[in-house]
Amino acid sequence: MKTGGKTKIGAMCASIIDDVEAGRLKVGDKVPSLVKLMNRFDCAQVTAATVVKQLKADGVVYTLNGSGTYICPPPRRFKIVVLHSPDLGPAFSQQNIAMHQFLHGATHACKTRFRQYAMIEDTYEAFFEQLDLAEIVYPGLRGVVLFRHFADIERIVAALDARGIPWIFCGSDRAQVTFRNRLLVKDSTLAGKAVSYLHGKGHSRIGLVYVAGHPVHEDILRNFRIAMARWGLELSPEHVVAVRDTYGHDAPERLRPLLALPAAQRPSALFCAADSVAINVLTGLLMAGVRCPEELSVLGSENTPFVENTRPALSTLAVPMEKDGAMCVEQVIRAWGKPSKPIQMTSEIGLVERESVSVPSGNVVTGASASA
């Protein structure tokens, strides 16, 4: 139960915490009795008792048997380190936005649910260089969250295991055995969710636009092939389009061979491994005179800000980055003292349906296909 939540109990806990932070209740002061809490908040006794129990769990108060409940001294600040790649691109890149959403969720969990913890952001490279001095550089270190893939991640994992430091990996859909099940497990891979949704819409020819060489996108390509095979769908090499970077500025140019295919041979839907790529795919379709979604549906990934303003408004998969950040912090904290216990949890990939995906209607030869 989160003290920062919107429930009545959460609001009552937050009110008492406000009293502590404002100095109205000081360290060592006795917490008001259950009767006084009942009168103050107009609640039942069981509710007041639940509030005290929650405050004890959060380290705000402590109980002396036969004496009462008192305000705790400021707790020791333990550390949770969230590591990420040093190369996140410009401030408004999709990867950077996703990371900051994730960090916001992790920070919020530390401030509300686990008040004795502080969240620190660092890069894989800096952390690994200082790992031998971790107790000095990161005093009170209690766990590490690995955000997305990095070349030397296996070395960091091995070093953390050797020191008994719990960790959890939140990133692309890699084989679970690689990271010994210490994973934030999606209910489905992004690619699997995309193929399932588009196939359910009636699409049998589905293509992929991804960033070649990007670790996350290479995983998406791998899982896309698996998902297509699972549904008994053929993936033509011409239906896989590689762009240069996550912005996808070269998407209009890279789409030309695909759009030049006869209408009956080109895909009726494209899954884009990033919303930023999908935006430029929509631009490429407009330039080629191909109507979306009437002739070609487009599905994005991660539901980044502003995609609802595209024309047509982009349908996309929704990855709950803030929720994932909070979940990772909670799981890695609970694993302290149990380094051999696998950490595994499930995060649901959602779907935001807007205007860029429809059921396939007969292929009408226009635009690029007209010249084929």
C-alpha positions as CSV (number, residue, x, y, z in Angstrom):
1,M,0.0,0.0,0.0
2,K,1.5,3.3,-1.0
3,T,1.4,6.2,1.4
4,G,1.4,8.5,-1.5
5,G,-1.7,6.9,-3.0
6,K,-5.2,8.4,-3.5
7,T,-6.9,6.0,-1.0
8,K,-8.2,7.3,2.3
9,I,-5.5,5.4,4.2
10,G,-2.9,6.8,1.8
11,A,-4.2,10.3,2.4
12,M,-4.2,9.8,6.2
13,C,-0.6,8.5,6.1
14,A,0.5,11.5,4.0
15,S,-1.2,13.9,6.4
16,I,0.8,12.5,9.3
17,I,4.0,12.5,7.3
18,D,3.3,16.2,6.5
19,D,3.1,16.8,10.2
20,V,6.5,15.3,10.7
21,E,8.1,17.2,7.9
22,A,6.6,20.5,9.0
23,G,7.8,19.9,12.6
24,R,4.4,19.6,14.2
25,L,5.4,16.1,15.2
26,K,9.1,15.7,16.2
27,V,11.4,12.8,16.6
28,G,10.4,10.9,19.8
29,D,6.9,12.5,19.9
30,K,4.1,10.1,20.7
31,V,1.7,9.4,17.8
32,P,-1.9,10.4,18.6
33,S,-3.9,7.5,19.9
34,L,-6.3,5.5,17.7
35,V,-9.2,7.4,19.2
36,K,-7.7,10.7,18.4
37,L,-6.9,9.5,14.8
38,M,-10.5,8.3,14.5
39,N,-11.8,11.7,15.5
40,R,-9.3,13.6,13.3
41,F,-10.0,11.7,10.2
42,D,-13.6,10.6,10.9
43,C,-12.7,7.0,10.3
44,A,-13.3,3.6,11.9
45,Q,-10.8,2.1,14.5
46,V,-9.7,-0.6,12.0
47,T,-8.8,2.2,9.5
48,A,-6.8,4.1,12.1
49,A,-4.9,1.0,13.1
50,T,-4.1,0.2,9.5
51,V,-2.6,3.7,9.1
52,V,-0.3,3.1,12.1
53,K,0.7,-0.3,10.7
54,Q,1.5,1.3,7.3
55,L,3.5,4.1,8.9
56,K,5.5,1.5,10.8
57,A,6.2,-0.5,7.6
58,D,7.5,2.7,6.0
59,G,9.8,3.5,8.9
60,V,8.0,6.6,10.0
61,V,7.0,5.4,13.4
62,Y,8.0,2.6,15.9
63,T,6.1,1.0,18.8
64,L,7.2,0.3,22.3
65,N,5.1,-2.4,23.9
66,G,3.1,-1.1,26.8
67,S,4.1,2.5,26.1
68,G,2.9,3.6,22.7
69,T,3.9,4.5,19.2
70,Y,6.5,7.2,18.5
71,I,8.0,9.2,15.6
72,C,11.2,7.6,14.3
73,P,14.5,9.5,13.8
74,P,15.3,10.2,10.1
75,P,16.1,6.8,8.5
76,R,19.4,5.9,7.0
77,R,19.4,6.6,3.3
78,F,20.0,3.3,1.5
79,K,20.8,3.5,-2.2
80,I,19.3,2.0,-5.3
81,V,21.3,2.7,-8.5
82,V,19.7,2.7,-11.9
83,L,22.2,2.2,-14.7
84,H,21.7,3.1,-18.4
85,S,23.7,3.4,-21.5
86,P,25.8,6.6,-21.8
87,D,24.5,7.1,-25.4
88,L,20.8,8.0,-25.1
89,G,20.7,10.5,-27.9
90,P,19.3,14.1,-27.8
91,A,17.0,15.2,-25.0
92,F,13.8,14.5,-26.9
93,S,14.8,11.2,-28.5
94,Q,12.4,8.3,-27.8
95,Q,15.0,6.4,-25.8
96,N,15.7,9.5,-23.6
97,I,12.0,10.1,-23.0
98,A,11.5,6.4,-22.0
99,M,14.5,6.5,-19.7
100,H,13.2,9.6,-17.9
101,Q,9.8,8.1,-17.5
102,F,11.4,5.0,-16.0
103,L,13.5,7.1,-13.7
104,H,10.5,9.1,-12.6
105,G,8.7,5.9,-11.5
106,A,11.8,4.7,-9.7
107,T,12.3,8.0,-7.9
108,H,8.7,8.2,-6.9
109,A,8.8,4.7,-5.4
110,C,11.8,5.6,-3.3
111,K,10.2,8.8,-2.1
112,T,6.7,7.4,-1.3
113,R,6.8,3.6,-0.8
114,F,10.3,3.3,0.5
115,R,11.2,6.5,2.2
116,Q,14.5,5.2,3.6
117,Y,15.8,4.7,0.0
118,A,17.3,7.2,-2.4
119,M,17.5,6.5,-6.2
120,I,20.8,7.4,-8.0
121,E,21.2,7.5,-11.8
122,D,24.5,6.4,-13.4
123,T,25.9,4.9,-16.5
124,Y,27.1,1.3,-17.0
125,E,30.6,2.4,-17.7
126,A,31.0,4.7,-14.7
127,F,29.5,2.1,-12.4
128,F,31.7,-0.7,-13.6
129,E,34.8,1.4,-13.2
130,Q,34.0,2.2,-9.6
131,L,32.5,-1.2,-8.6
132,D,35.5,-2.2,-6.5
133,L,34.9,1.0,-4.5
134,A,31.1,0.6,-4.4
135,E,30.9,0.8,-0.6
136,I,32.7,4.1,-0.8
137,V,31.2,5.6,-3.9
138,Y,27.7,4.2,-3.3
139,P,27.4,4.0,0.6
140,G,24.3,2.0,1.6
141,L,24.0,0.3,-1.8
142,R,21.1,-2.2,-1.7
143,G,20.4,-3.0,-5.3
144,V,20.9,-2.2,-9.0
145,V,18.4,-1.7,-11.7
146,L,19.8,-2.3,-15.2
147,F,17.8,-0.2,-17.8
148,R,18.1,-1.7,-21.3
149,H,20.9,-3.5,-22.8
150,F,24.6,-2.5,-22.9
151,A,27.6,-4.3,-24.4
152,D,29.2,-5.2,-21.1
153,I,26.1,-6.0,-19.1
154,E,27.1,-9.6,-18.6
155,R,30.3,-8.5,-16.9
156,I,28.4,-6.1,-14.5
157,V,25.9,-8.9,-13.7
158,A,28.7,-11.3,-12.8
159,A,30.4,-8.7,-10.6
160,L,27.1,-7.9,-8.8
161,D,26.5,-11.6,-8.2
162,A,30.0,-12.0,-6.8
163,R,29.2,-9.3,-4.3
164,G,25.8,-10.5,-3.4
165,I,24.1,-7.3,-4.7
166,P,20.5,-7.8,-6.0
167,W,19.8,-6.6,-9.5
168,I,17.0,-6.6,-12.0
169,F,17.1,-6.1,-15.8
170,C,14.5,-4.0,-17.6
171,G,15.0,-4.0,-21.3
172,S,14.5,-5.8,-24.5
173,D,13.1,-9.3,-24.6
174,R,16.2,-11.4,-24.3
175,A,16.4,-15.0,-23.4
176,Q,15.5,-15.4,-19.7
177,V,18.4,-17.9,-19.1
178,T,20.9,-15.2,-20.1
179,F,20.1,-13.2,-17.0
180,R,19.0,-16.1,-14.8
181,N,15.4,-14.9,-14.6
182,R,16.2,-11.6,-12.9
183,L,14.0,-9.8,-15.4
184,L,11.1,-7.5,-15.8
185,V,9.1,-9.9,-17.9
186,K,6.6,-8.5,-20.4
187,D,3.3,-10.3,-20.8
188,S,4.3,-10.6,-24.4
189,T,7.2,-9.3,-26.5
190,L,6.5,-6.1,-28.3
191,A,6.8,-7.9,-31.6
192,G,4.5,-10.6,-30.4
193,K,1.9,-8.2,-29.2
194,A,2.1,-6.3,-32.5
195,V,1.7,-9.4,-34.7
196,S,-1.1,-10.7,-32.6
197,Y,-3.0,-7.4,-32.8
198,L,-2.5,-6.9,-36.5
199,H,-3.3,-10.5,-37.4
200,G,-6.4,-10.2,-35.3
201,K,-7.4,-7.2,-37.5
202,G,-7.2,-9.4,-40.5
203,H,-3.7,-8.6,-41.8
204,S,-1.7,-11.6,-43.1
205,R,1.1,-9.6,-44.8
206,I,2.9,-7.7,-42.0
207,G,6.2,-5.8,-42.4
208,L,8.6,-4.4,-39.9
209,V,10.6,-1.1,-39.8
210,Y,13.4,-1.1,-37.3
211,V,16.9,0.3,-36.6
212,A,19.6,-2.0,-37.9
213,G,22.3,-2.7,-35.3
214,H,20.3,-1.3,-32.3
215,P,20.3,-3.9,-29.6
216,V,16.6,-3.5,-28.6
217,H,15.5,-3.3,-32.3
218,E,17.6,-6.4,-33.2
219,D,15.7,-8.3,-30.4
220,I,12.4,-7.0,-31.8
221,L,13.4,-8.3,-35.3
222,R,14.2,-11.7,-33.8
223,N,10.9,-11.9,-31.9
224,F,9.0,-10.5,-34.9
225,R,10.2,-13.5,-37.0
226,I,9.2,-15.9,-34.2
227,A,5.8,-14.3,-33.8
228,M,5.1,-14.4,-37.6
229,A,6.0,-18.1,-37.6
230,R,3.9,-18.8,-34.6
231,W,0.9,-17.4,-36.5
232,G,1.8,-19.3,-39.6
233,L,2.6,-16.1,-41.5
234,E,5.3,-15.7,-44.1
235,L,7.8,-12.9,-43.6
236,S,9.2,-11.7,-47.0
237,P,12.7,-10.1,-46.8
238,E,11.2,-7.2,-48.9
239,H,8.9,-6.5,-46.0
240,V,11.7,-5.8,-43.5
241,V,12.9,-2.2,-43.7
242,A,16.1,-1.1,-41.8
243,V,16.5,2.6,-41.1
244,R,19.7,4.3,-39.9
245,D,18.7,5.6,-36.4
246,T,15.7,5.8,-34.0
247,Y,14.6,9.1,-35.6
248,G,14.0,7.3,-38.8
249,H,14.6,10.4,-41.0
250,D,15.6,8.1,-43.8
251,A,12.4,6.1,-43.6
252,P,10.8,7.7,-46.7
253,E,13.8,6.8,-48.8
254,R,14.1,3.3,-47.3
255,L,10.4,2.5,-47.9
256,R,10.6,3.1,-51.7
257,P,11.5,-0.5,-52.7
258,L,8.7,-1.8,-50.5
259,L,6.1,0.7,-51.8
260,A,7.2,-0.1,-55.4
261,L,6.1,-3.7,-55.0
262,P,2.9,-4.6,-56.8
263,A,-0.1,-4.0,-54.5
264,A,-0.8,-7.7,-54.0
265,Q,2.8,-8.3,-52.9
266,R,3.5,-5.5,-50.5
267,P,2.3,-5.7,-46.8
268,S,-1.0,-4.4,-45.7
269,A,0.4,-3.4,-42.3
270,L,3.8,-2.2,-40.9
271,F,4.9,-2.5,-37.3
272,C,7.5,0.2,-36.5
273,A,9.9,-0.6,-33.6
274,A,9.8,3.0,-32.4
275,D,7.1,5.8,-32.6
276,S,9.7,8.2,-33.9
277,V,10.3,5.8,-36.8
278,A,6.6,5.4,-37.4
279,I,6.1,9.2,-37.7
280,N,8.6,9.3,-40.6
281,V,7.0,6.2,-42.1
282,L,3.7,8.1,-42.2
283,T,5.6,10.9,-43.9
284,G,7.0,8.5,-46.4
285,L,3.6,7.1,-47.2
286,L,2.2,10.6,-47.7
287,M,5.0,11.5,-50.1
288,A,4.4,8.3,-52.1
289,G,0.7,8.9,-52.3
290,V,-0.2,5.8,-50.3
291,R,-3.2,6.2,-48.0
292,C,-2.9,5.2,-44.3
293,P,-4.7,3.2,-43.1
294,E,-6.8,2.5,-46.2
295,E,-4.0,1.0,-48.2
296,L,-1.3,0.4,-45.5
297,S,-1.8,0.4,-41.7
298,V,1.0,1.6,-39.4
299,L,1.5,0.6,-35.8
300,G,4.1,2.3,-33.5
301,S,5.7,1.3,-30.3
302,E,6.0,2.9,-26.8
303,N,3.2,5.5,-27.0
304,T,5.6,8.5,-26.7
305,P,4.2,12.0,-26.3
306,F,2.7,13.9,-29.2
307,V,2.1,10.8,-31.4
308,E,-1.6,11.4,-31.1
309,N,-1.0,14.6,-33.2
310,T,0.1,12.8,-36.3
311,R,-2.2,12.5,-39.3
312,P,-3.6,10.0,-39.1
313,A,-3.2,9.7,-35.3
314,L,-0.8,6.9,-34.6
315,S,-2.0,3.7,-33.1
316,T,0.8,2.3,-30.9
317,L,1.8,-0.2,-28.2
318,A,2.0,1.3,-24.8
319,V,4.9,0.4,-22.5
320,P,4.3,1.6,-18.9
321,M,7.8,2.9,-18.3
322,E,6.9,4.8,-15.0
323,K,5.2,1.7,-13.6
324,D,8.1,-0.5,-14.7
325,G,10.5,1.8,-12.9
326,A,8.6,1.6,-9.6
327,M,8.1,-2.2,-9.9
328,C,11.9,-2.7,-10.5
329,V,12.8,-0.7,-7.4
330,E,10.3,-2.6,-5.3
331,Q,11.5,-6.0,-6.4
332,V,15.2,-5.3,-6.0
333,I,14.6,-3.8,-2.5
334,R,12.7,-6.9,-1.5
335,A,15.5,-9.1,-2.7
336,W,18.1,-7.6,-0.4
337,G,19.6,-10.4,1.8
338,K,18.4,-13.0,-0.7
339,P,20.9,-12.6,-3.6
340,S,20.3,-16.2,-4.8
341,K,16.6,-15.8,-5.2
342,P,15.5,-15.0,-8.8
343,I,13.7,-11.7,-9.4
344,Q,11.0,-11.9,-11.9
345,M,7.8,-9.9,-12.5
346,T,5.3,-9.2,-15.2
347,S,4.6,-5.9,-16.9
348,E,1.6,-5.6,-19.2
349,I,2.1,-4.1,-22.7
350,G,-0.9,-2.1,-23.6
351,L,-2.4,-0.9,-26.8
352,V,-3.6,2.6,-27.8
353,E,-5.9,2.4,-30.8
354,R,-6.2,5.6,-32.8
355,E,-6.5,6.0,-36.5
356,S,-3.5,4.5,-38.3
357,V,-4.6,0.9,-38.2
358,S,-7.7,-0.6,-39.8
359,V,-8.9,-3.9,-41.1
360,P,-7.4,-4.5,-44.6
361,S,-9.6,-3.3,-47.4
362,G,-8.9,-4.4,-51.0
363,N,-5.5,-3.1,-52.2
364,V,-6.2,-0.1,-54.4
365,V,-3.4,0.7,-56.9
366,T,-2.4,4.3,-56.3
367,G,0.8,6.3,-55.7
368,A,3.9,4.2,-55.8
369,S,2.2,1.0,-56.8
370,A,0.6,2.7,-59.8
371,S,4.0,3.0,-61.5
372,A,5.0,-0.6,-60.7
